[in-house]
Amino acid sequence: MLDVGLLRLCTFIKYIPYPVTVGFTSGIAVIIFASQVRELLGLSLAGKEPGAFIPKLQTLAAALPSVNVAALAVTGLSIATIVVVRHFRPRWPAFLFAVGIAAGLAALLHLPVETIGTRFGGIPHTLPAPHLPALSLEKIRAVLPAALSFALLGSIESLLSAVVADSMTGRRHRSNAELVAQGAANIASSLFGGFCVTGAIARTATNIRAGARGPVAGMLHSLFLLLFMLIAAPLANYIPLAALAAVLAVVAWNMAEKREFAVLLRASRGDALVLLTTFLLVFFRDLTEAILVGFA
């Protein structure tokens, strides 16, 4: 993203066809949801969950008899909490309420569900010391295609988020400055073991609806996350994985551009062809191929 911003390539990103954007965004939403089915239902797998879409579905289908009723109840309660809070108190942090209630009930009732503590042993309560990652020519060659995909996707998603923010606030973003800043932040994050992030439409819109009007809101978001890690990290041990999966399931539902998808299917044969090609290639092949074929 840093290179994209420094080279001022944001001008060219806007030429990516809208059906391609909708197609890969909806495809990613499907992938996110599929990756959470195991936790949503509390399934027990004999081996490692496959990464490929079709083998994943086959493995999950074979494990359906092992559904955990307690995990399913936590999933339903978490989704219901998010829906109710968003309906009656849209400015309140629905996701936080859902996770907090689920964690409290799981701890008090000793529900037989997997939590962050039982699966991963908790989360660290301090930042790791900064260090350079181990790099080699072979590793660079291996991760370069995925890195380019992430950079392209992250740039598009960030700029789309900025456009949405502009329409809600009446302000105007600077595309190249946005990507240079995010790219530099992602590089700095990797020194502490972090991974790349991007601007997200759902979080941006929620933040603005809650009263945010500038970049200080994003800075405070990062500060609150840091304080939570330093002070309340032990509490995360009680968070059920089903509750986190429910949050991601709702995110995937909101991320899938259902209305735009339906409109493009009816718009023209060309739009429908590009949309469906990109959408299907996202989870039957890979993101890079989906974008390149859809763009072509």
C-alpha positions in Angstrom: 0.0 0.0 0.0 2.9 2.3 0.7 4.3 1.8 -2.8 0.8 2.3 -4.3 0.5 5.7 -2.5 4.1 6.8 -3.2 3.8 5.9 -6.9 0.4 7.7 -7.0 -1.3 4.7 -8.5 -4.6 5.5 -6.8 -5.7 7.2 -10.0 -5.6 3.8 -11.8 -7.4 1.9 -9.0 -10.6 3.8 -9.7 -10.7 2.2 -13.2 -11.3 -1.2 -11.7 -14.9 -2.1 -12.9 -17.6 -1.9 -10.3 -18.8 -5.5 -10.9 -15.3 -6.7 -10.1 -15.3 -4.8 -6.8 -18.8 -6.1 -5.8 -17.9 -9.6 -7.0 -14.7 -10.0 -4.9 -16.2 -8.2 -1.9 -19.2 -10.6 -1.9 -16.9 -13.6 -2.5 -14.7 -12.6 0.5 -17.9 -12.4 2.6 -18.7 -16.0 1.7 -15.2 -17.1 2.6 -15.3 -15.3 5.9 -18.7 -17.0 6.8 -17.5 -20.4 5.7 -14.4 -20.1 7.8 -16.6 -19.5 10.9 -19.1 -22.4 10.5 -17.0 -24.7 12.7 -17.1 -22.3 15.6 -20.7 -21.2 15.0 -21.8 -24.8 15.4 -19.1 -26.0 17.8 -18.1 -28.8 15.4 -15.4 -31.3 16.3 -13.1 -32.1 13.4 -10.9 -35.2 13.2 -8.1 -33.3 11.5 -7.2 -29.9 10.4 -9.8 -27.8 8.6 -9.0 -27.5 4.9 -8.3 -24.1 3.5 -9.8 -24.8 0.0 -13.5 -23.9 -0.2 -15.0 -27.2 -1.5 -12.9 -29.5 0.7 -13.8 -27.2 3.7 -17.5 -27.6 3.0 -17.2 -31.4 2.7 -15.3 -31.6 5.9 -17.8 -29.4 7.8 -20.7 -31.4 6.4 -19.2 -34.6 7.6 -18.8 -33.1 11.1 -22.4 -31.9 11.4 -23.4 -34.8 13.8 -20.9 -33.3 16.3 -22.8 -30.0 16.7 -22.3 -28.5 20.2 -25.7 -27.3 21.5 -24.1 -25.0 23.9 -22.0 -23.4 21.2 -25.0 -23.1 19.0 -26.9 -21.3 21.8 -24.1 -18.9 22.3 -24.0 -18.2 18.6 -27.8 -17.5 18.6 -27.6 -15.3 21.7 -24.7 -13.3 20.3 -26.4 -12.6 16.9 -29.7 -11.8 18.7 -27.8 -9.3 21.0 -26.2 -7.6 18.0 -29.5 -7.3 16.1 -31.4 -6.0 19.2 -28.8 -3.5 20.3 -28.4 -2.2 16.7 -32.1 -1.8 16.4 -32.9 0.0 19.6 -29.5 1.6 20.4 -27.6 2.0 17.1 -24.9 4.2 18.7 -24.0 1.5 21.3 -21.2 -1.0 20.6 -23.3 -4.0 19.7 -20.4 -6.3 19.1 -18.9 -5.5 22.5 -22.2 -6.2 24.2 -22.6 -9.5 22.4 -19.1 -10.7 23.3 -19.3 -9.5 26.9 -22.6 -11.2 27.6 -21.6 -14.4 26.0 -18.3 -14.5 27.9 -20.1 -13.7 31.2 -22.6 -16.5 30.7 -20.0 -19.0 29.6 -17.9 -18.3 32.7 -20.9 -18.2 35.2 -22.7 -21.3 33.8 -19.5 -23.2 33.0 -20.8 -23.9 29.5 -19.0 -26.7 27.6 -17.8 -24.4 24.8 -14.3 -23.6 23.5 -13.0 -20.2 24.5 -9.9 -18.2 23.7 -8.3 -19.6 26.8 -9.0 -23.2 26.1 -8.0 -23.1 22.5 -5.1 -20.7 22.4 -4.1 -20.2 26.1 -5.2 -16.6 26.2 -3.8 -13.5 24.6 -0.6 -11.6 25.5 -0.9 -8.6 27.8 2.2 -6.8 26.6 3.6 -5.8 23.2 6.4 -8.0 21.9 9.8 -6.5 21.4 10.2 -5.2 17.8 12.3 -7.3 15.5 12.9 -7.7 11.8 11.2 -10.8 10.2 13.4 -13.6 8.8 13.5 -12.9 5.1 15.1 -14.9 2.3 14.9 -14.8 -1.5 12.8 -18.0 -1.5 10.3 -16.6 1.1 10.0 -13.3 -0.8 9.3 -15.2 -4.0 6.7 -17.4 -2.3 4.8 -14.6 -0.6 5.0 -12.0 -3.4 1.8 -13.0 -5.3 -0.2 -13.0 -2.0 1.4 -9.7 -1.0 0.4 -8.0 -4.2 -3.1 -9.3 -3.8 -3.3 -8.0 -0.3 -1.9 -4.6 -1.4 -4.4 -4.3 -4.2 -7.4 -5.4 -2.1 -6.4 -3.3 0.8 -5.9 -0.2 -1.4 -9.3 -0.7 -3.0 -11.1 -1.4 0.3 -9.4 1.7 2.0 -10.3 4.0 -0.9 -13.9 2.7 -0.9 -14.1 3.3 2.8 -12.8 6.9 2.3 -15.4 7.5 -0.4 -18.2 6.3 1.9 -16.8 8.5 4.7 -16.7 11.5 2.3 -20.4 11.0 1.4 -21.4 10.8 5.1 -19.3 13.7 6.4 -19.1 16.1 3.4 -15.3 16.1 3.6 -12.8 15.0 0.9 -10.0 12.5 1.4 -6.5 12.4 -0.1 -6.1 9.0 -1.7 -2.3 8.8 -2.0 -1.8 10.2 1.5 -4.3 7.7 2.9 -2.4 4.7 1.4 1.1 6.1 2.3 0.0 6.4 5.9 -1.6 3.0 6.0 1.3 1.3 4.3 3.8 2.9 6.8 1.6 1.8 9.7 1.4 -1.8 8.4 5.2 -2.0 8.0 5.7 -0.7 11.5 3.1 -3.2 12.8 4.9 -6.1 11.3 7.9 -5.3 13.4 5.8 -6.2 16.5 4.3 -9.3 15.0 1.2 -7.5 13.6 -0.5 -8.2 10.3 -1.7 -5.9 7.5 -5.0 -4.1 8.0 -7.0 -1.7 5.9 -9.8 0.8 6.2 -13.2 -1.0 6.5 -16.5 0.3 5.3 -18.5 -1.2 8.1 -16.3 0.2 10.9 -15.9 3.5 9.2 -19.6 4.0 8.8 -20.3 2.9 12.3 -17.7 5.2 13.7 -19.2 8.2 11.8 -22.7 7.3 12.9 -21.4 7.3 16.5 -20.2 10.9 16.0 -16.7 10.7 14.6 -15.7 13.5 12.4 -11.9 13.2 11.9 -8.8 11.0 12.2 -8.7 11.4 16.0 -11.5 8.8 16.3 -9.3 6.2 14.6 -6.4 7.1 16.9 -8.5 6.7 20.0 -9.7 3.3 18.6 -6.1 2.1 18.6 -5.5 3.5 22.0 -8.5 1.7 23.5 -7.3 -1.5 21.9 -3.9 -1.1 23.5 -5.4 -0.3 26.9 -7.6 -3.4 26.6 -4.6 -5.6 25.9 -2.5 -4.1 28.7 -5.3 -4.1 31.4 -8.1 -6.6 30.5 -6.2 -9.3 28.5 -6.9 -12.0 31.1 -10.6 -11.5 30.7 -10.3 -12.5 27.0 -9.7 -16.1 28.2 -13.4 -16.4 28.9 -14.6 -15.2 25.5 -16.3 -18.1 23.6 -15.1 -18.7 20.1 -18.8 -19.1 19.1 -19.4 -15.5 20.1 -16.4 -14.2 18.0 -17.7 -16.4 15.1 -21.1 -14.8 15.5 -19.5 -11.3 15.2 -17.7 -12.3 12.1 -20.8 -13.9 10.6 -22.6 -10.6 11.1 -19.7 -8.7 9.5 -19.8 -11.1 6.6 -23.5 -10.6 6.2 -23.1 -6.8 6.2 -20.0 -7.0 3.9 -21.8 -9.0 1.2 -23.2 -6.3 -1.1 -26.5 -8.2 -1.6 -28.4 -5.3 -3.1 -25.7 -4.2 -5.4 -25.2 -7.9 -6.4 -28.8 -8.3 -7.3 -28.9 -5.0 -9.3 -25.8 -5.9 -11.3 -27.3 -9.3 -12.1 -30.3 -7.6 -13.7 -28.3 -4.7 -15.2 -26.9 -6.3 -18.3 -25.3 -9.6 -19.5 -21.9 -8.1 -19.4 -22.1 -6.8 -15.8 -23.6 -10.2 -14.7 -20.8 -12.1 -16.5 -18.1 -10.1 -14.9 -19.7 -10.2 -11.5 -20.3 -13.9 -11.4 -16.9 -14.7 -12.9 -15.1 -12.6 -10.2 -17.4 -13.9 -7.4 -16.9 -17.6 -8.2 -13.2 -17.4 -8.8 -12.7 -15.8 -5.4 -13.4 -19.0 -3.6 -13.0 -21.6 -6.3 -9.5 -20.3 -7.3 -7.9 -17.3 -5.6 -8.4 -13.6 -5.1 -5.6 -12.5 -7.5 -6.9 -14.6 -10.3 -10.5 -13.4 -9.7 -9.4 -9.7 -9.9 -7.3 -10.2 -13.0 -9.8 -12.3 -14.9 -12.7 -10.0 -13.9 -10.7 -6.9 -14.9 -9.7 -8.5 -18.2 
